[in-house]
Amino acid sequence: MRETDAIVAEVRKALAVKQEEINKAGTSAIAFVKEAFKKRQKEFSRFEQTAFGLTCTASQKPDIIESYKKDAKVLLGEISRILV
């Protein structure tokens, strides 16, 4: 499903931006921040795997996409809460 690919790409981009922030902070990024980021990376990995495993009928597609968007918003919110 192309919609899920776009959603996954958006979350992947947010992770890349946060990774860049952490890298720029260098040694000033505390261990807690790095651990929180690793946790989000693992969550993204599961999120991404779910996207590739989605199968549905045409009538189920809008509901599944909407549910997936909600999950993405939650994950994006958690990523944005990581303060470097």
N, CA and C atoms as an extended XYZ file, in Angstrom:
252
Properties=species:S:1:pos:R:3:atomname:S:1:resname:S:1:resid:I:1 pbc="F F F"
N         0.839       -1.181        0.000 N   MET     1
C         0.000        0.000        0.000 CA  MET     1
C         0.882        1.241        0.000 C   MET     1
N         0.662        2.070       -0.930 N   ARG     2
C         1.476        3.278       -1.083 CA  ARG     2
C         1.295        4.241        0.089 C   ARG     2
N         0.108        4.273        0.663 N   GLU     3
C        -0.142        5.179        1.789 CA  GLU     3
C         0.743        4.829        2.972 C   GLU     3
N         0.877        3.542        3.232 N   THR     4
C         1.711        3.130        4.365 CA  THR     4
C         3.176        3.433        4.100 C   THR     4
N         3.592        3.338        2.854 N   ASP     5
C         4.975        3.674        2.515 CA  ASP     5
C         5.271        5.136        2.829 C   ASP     5
N         4.330        6.008        2.532 N   ALA     6
C         4.499        7.436        2.815 CA  ALA     6
C         4.545        7.690        4.318 C   ALA     6
N         3.720        6.980        5.060 N   ILE     7
C         3.707        7.138        6.510 CA  ILE     7
C         5.025        6.662        7.107 C   ILE     7
N         5.505        5.521        6.654 N   VAL     8
C         6.781        4.985        7.133 CA  VAL     8
C         7.915        5.950        6.797 C   VAL     8
N         7.899        6.512        5.608 N   ALA     9
C         8.940        7.462        5.203 CA  ALA     9
C         8.943        8.696        6.094 C   ALA     9
N         7.770        9.164        6.479 N   GLU    10
C         7.679       10.339        7.356 CA  GLU    10
C         8.303       10.055        8.722 C   GLU    10
N         8.015        8.897        9.279 N   VAL    11
C         8.577        8.543       10.584 CA  VAL    11
C        10.084        8.310       10.457 C   VAL    11
N        10.506        7.677        9.367 N   ARG    12
C        11.940        7.444        9.146 CA  ARG    12
C        12.690        8.776        9.075 C   ARG    12
N        12.095        9.757        8.417 N   LYS    13
C        12.723       11.073        8.303 CA  LYS    13
C        12.840       11.733        9.681 C   LYS    13
N        11.812       11.622       10.494 N   ALA    14
C        11.851       12.198       11.843 CA  ALA    14
C        12.955       11.548       12.673 C   ALA    14
N        13.117       10.246       12.532 N   LEU    15
C        14.195        9.556       13.244 CA  LEU    15
C        15.565       10.027       12.760 C   LEU    15
N        15.711       10.212       11.469 N   ALA    16
C        16.986       10.667       10.916 CA  ALA    16
C        17.336       12.068       11.418 C   ALA    16
N        16.338       12.940       11.491 N   VAL    17
C        16.569       14.300       11.989 CA  VAL    17
C        16.993       14.260       13.450 C   VAL    17
N        16.325       13.419       14.240 N   LYS    18
C        16.660       13.316       15.667 CA  LYS    18
C        18.051       12.713       15.840 C   LYS    18
N        18.396       11.737       15.006 N   GLN    19
C        19.736       11.141       15.058 CA  GLN    19
C        20.793       12.193       14.763 C   GLN    19
N        20.515       13.052       13.804 N   GLU    20
C        21.443       14.122       13.462 CA  GLU    20
C        21.619       15.087       14.639 C   GLU    20
N        20.523       15.414       15.319 N   GLU    21
C        20.601       16.284       16.492 CA  GLU    21
C        21.483       15.663       17.570 C   GLU    21
N        21.293       14.380       17.804 N   ILE    22
C        22.085       13.681       18.822 CA  ILE    22
C        23.548       13.650       18.420 C   ILE    22
N        23.825       13.390       17.149 N   ASN    23
C        25.212       13.363       16.675 CA  ASN    23
C        25.870       14.724       16.810 C   ASN    23
N        25.129       15.790       16.507 N   LYS    24
C        25.682       17.143       16.633 CA  LYS    24
C        25.972       17.491       18.082 C   LYS    24
N        25.160       16.958       18.986 N   ALA    25
C        25.377       17.239       20.406 CA  ALA    25
C        26.645       16.553       20.911 C   ALA    25
N        27.032       15.504       20.240 N   GLY    26
C        28.261       14.798       20.595 CA  GLY    26
C        28.210       14.247       22.006 C   GLY    26
N        29.246       14.546       22.772 N   THR    27
C        29.344       14.009       24.124 CA  THR    27
C        28.393       14.689       25.099 C   THR    27
N        27.813       15.816       24.691 N   SER    28
C        26.890       16.493       25.598 CA  SER    28
C        25.518       15.817       25.630 C   SER    28
N        25.247       14.910       24.683 N   ALA    29
C        23.993       14.148       24.700 CA  ALA    29
C        24.108       13.095       25.795 C   ALA    29
N        23.237       13.181       26.774 N   ILE    30
C        23.335       12.270       27.912 CA  ILE    30
C        22.845       10.873       27.539 C   ILE    30
N        23.231        9.921       28.334 N   ALA    31
C        22.901        8.523       28.058 CA  ALA    31
C        21.385        8.305       27.998 C   ALA    31
N        20.635        9.017       28.826 N   PHE    32
C        19.176        8.870       28.831 CA  PHE    32
C        18.593        9.193       27.459 C   PHE    32
N        19.105       10.238       26.840 N   VAL    33
C        18.628       10.644       25.514 CA  VAL    33
C        18.949        9.558       24.495 C   VAL    33
N        20.141        9.036       24.562 N   LYS    34
C        20.550        7.993       23.619 CA  LYS    34
C        19.717        6.731       23.796 C   LYS    34
N        19.424        6.376       25.027 N   GLU    35
C        18.596        5.198       25.292 CA  GLU    35
C        17.165        5.404       24.797 C   GLU    35
N        16.634        6.600       25.029 N   ALA    36
C        15.280        6.907       24.546 CA  ALA    36
C        15.233        6.807       23.027 C   ALA    36
N        16.277        7.276       22.371 N   PHE    37
C        16.324        7.213       20.916 CA  PHE    37
C        16.391        5.756       20.443 C   PHE    37
N        17.202        4.949       21.099 N   LYS    38
C        17.295        3.532       20.721 CA  LYS    38
C        15.939        2.838       20.869 C   LYS    38
N        15.227        3.202       21.925 N   LYS    39
C        13.901        2.618       22.143 CA  LYS    39
C        12.967        2.993       20.999 C   LYS    39
N        13.011        4.239       20.567 N   ARG    40
C        12.166        4.687       19.457 CA  ARG    40
C        12.562        3.998       18.154 C   ARG    40
N        13.858        3.747       17.983 N   GLN    41
C        14.308        3.029       16.786 CA  GLN    41
C        13.723        1.615       16.755 C   GLN    41
N        13.709        0.964       17.901 N   LYS    42
C        13.137       -0.384       17.981 CA  LYS    42
C        11.642       -0.345       17.705 C   LYS    42
N        10.952        0.657       18.256 N   GLU    43
C         9.525        0.803       18.002 CA  GLU    43
C         9.265        1.045       16.515 C   GLU    43
N        10.119        1.854       15.901 N   PHE    44
C         9.971        2.113       14.470 CA  PHE    44
C        10.165        0.837       13.670 C   PHE    44
N        11.120        0.033       14.064 N   SER    45
C        11.368       -1.213       13.356 CA  SER    45
C        10.124       -2.097       13.368 C   SER    45
N         9.480       -2.213       14.516 N   ARG    46
C         8.244       -2.997       14.604 CA  ARG    46
C         7.131       -2.333       13.777 C   ARG    46
N         7.070       -1.021       13.845 N   PHE    47
C         6.082       -0.248       13.091 CA  PHE    47
C         6.251       -0.490       11.598 C   PHE    47
N         7.477       -0.449       11.147 N   GLU    48
C         7.783       -0.648        9.733 CA  GLU    48
C         7.447       -2.076        9.289 C   GLU    48
N         7.763       -3.050       10.111 N   GLN    49
C         7.453       -4.438        9.780 CA  GLN    49
C         5.954       -4.655        9.661 C   GLN    49
N         5.214       -3.979       10.512 N   THR    50
C         3.751       -4.070       10.461 CA  THR    50
C         3.233       -3.537        9.132 C   THR    50
N         3.822       -2.448        8.663 N   ALA    51
C         3.388       -1.847        7.397 CA  ALA    51
C         3.565       -2.815        6.240 C   ALA    51
N         4.666       -3.536        6.246 N   PHE    52
C         4.919       -4.460        5.148 CA  PHE    52
C         4.041       -5.701        5.231 C   PHE    52
N         3.513       -5.992        6.415 N   GLY    53
C         2.669       -7.155        6.587 CA  GLY    53
C         1.190       -6.875        6.450 C   GLY    53
N         0.819       -5.624        6.170 N   LEU    54
C        -0.598       -5.276        6.081 CA  LEU    54
C        -1.239       -5.862        4.841 C   LEU    54
N        -2.330       -6.547        5.071 N   THR    55
C        -3.157       -7.020        3.970 CA  THR    55
C        -4.602       -6.762        4.366 C   THR    55
N        -5.391       -6.329        3.424 N   CYS    56
C        -6.786       -6.039        3.725 CA  CYS    56
C        -7.609       -6.018        2.449 C   CYS    56
N        -8.903       -6.035        2.650 N   THR    57
C        -9.817       -5.903        1.527 CA  THR    57
C       -10.001       -4.413        1.243 C   THR    57
N       -10.603       -4.112        0.126 N   ALA    58
C       -10.822       -2.710       -0.249 CA  ALA    58
C       -11.683       -1.984        0.776 C   ALA    58
N       -12.639       -2.680        1.361 N   SER    59
C       -13.515       -2.030        2.343 CA  SER    59
C       -12.808       -1.787        3.671 C   SER    59
N       -11.803       -2.570        3.995 N   GLN    60
C       -11.055       -2.409        5.243 CA  GLN    60
C        -9.948       -1.367        5.126 C   GLN    60
N        -9.509       -1.086        3.923 N   LYS    61
C        -8.349       -0.242        3.689 CA  LYS    61
C        -8.434        1.125        4.368 C   LYS    61
N        -9.515        1.891        4.244 N   PRO    62
C        -9.552        3.206        4.893 CA  PRO    62
C        -9.386        3.137        6.409 C   PRO    62
N       -10.012        2.152        7.026 N   ASP    63
C        -9.895        2.006        8.476 CA  ASP    63
C        -8.483        1.633        8.902 C   ASP    63
N        -7.879        0.753        8.157 N   ILE    64
C        -6.520        0.322        8.488 CA  ILE    64
C        -5.534        1.471        8.290 C   ILE    64
N        -5.673        2.204        7.221 N   ILE    65
C        -4.794        3.351        6.965 CA  ILE    65
C        -4.953        4.384        8.070 C   ILE    65
N        -6.172        4.673        8.471 N   GLU    66
C        -6.428        5.654        9.530 CA  GLU    66
C        -5.814        5.193       10.847 C   GLU    66
N        -5.951        3.932       11.160 N   SER    67
C        -5.351        3.376       12.376 CA  SER    67
C        -3.831        3.483       12.323 C   SER    67
N        -3.271        3.206       11.163 N   TYR    68
C        -1.825        3.270       10.985 CA  TYR    68
C        -1.326        4.710       11.121 C   TYR    68
N        -2.095        5.670       10.616 N   LYS    69
C        -1.734        7.082       10.755 CA  LYS    69
C        -1.734        7.495       12.226 C   LYS    69
N        -2.702        7.013       12.982 N   LYS    70
C        -2.755        7.321       14.418 CA  LYS    70
C        -1.534        6.765       15.134 C   LYS    70
N        -1.151        5.542       14.801 N   ASP    71
C         0.045        4.940       15.393 CA  ASP    71
C         1.295        5.745       15.034 C   ASP    71
N         1.345        6.217       13.805 N   ALA    72
C         2.485        7.024       13.372 CA  ALA    72
C         2.548        8.337       14.145 C   ALA    72
N         1.402        8.966       14.371 N   LYS    73
C         1.379       10.221       15.126 CA  LYS    73
C         1.877       10.016       16.542 C   LYS    73
N         1.510        8.905       17.153 N   VAL    74
C         1.988        8.598       18.504 CA  VAL    74
C         3.506        8.441       18.487 C   VAL    74
N         4.011        7.692       17.537 N   LEU    75
C         5.455        7.477       17.438 CA  LEU    75
C         6.189        8.779       17.135 C   LEU    75
N         5.644        9.600       16.250 N   LEU    76
C         6.251       10.895       15.946 CA  LEU    76
C         6.275       11.787       17.192 C   LEU    76
N         5.217       11.728       17.971 N   GLY    77
C         5.172       12.492       19.211 CA  GLY    77
C         6.235       12.044       20.190 C   GLY    77
N         6.429       10.752       20.297 N   GLU    78
C         7.461       10.225       21.194 CA  GLU    78
C         8.859       10.620       20.714 C   GLU    78
N         9.057       10.619       19.428 N   ILE    79
C        10.369       11.027       18.881 CA  ILE    79
C        10.613       12.504       19.176 C   ILE    79
N         9.593       13.315       18.991 N   SER    80
C         9.767       14.764       19.212 CA  SER    80
C         9.989       15.090       20.683 C   SER    80
N         9.574       14.220       21.574 N   ARG    81
C         9.754       14.470       23.019 CA  ARG    81
C        11.179       14.210       23.487 C   ARG    81
N        11.981       13.602       22.654 N   ILE    82
C        13.379       13.370       23.015 CA  ILE    82
C        14.105       14.704       22.879 C   ILE    82
N        14.489       15.254       24.001 N   LEU    83
C        15.153       16.564       23.994 CA  LEU    83
C        16.654       16.377       24.099 C   LEU    83
N        17.355       16.917       23.144 N   VAL    84
C        18.814       16.788       23.098 CA  VAL    84
C        19.434       18.002       23.766 C   VAL    84
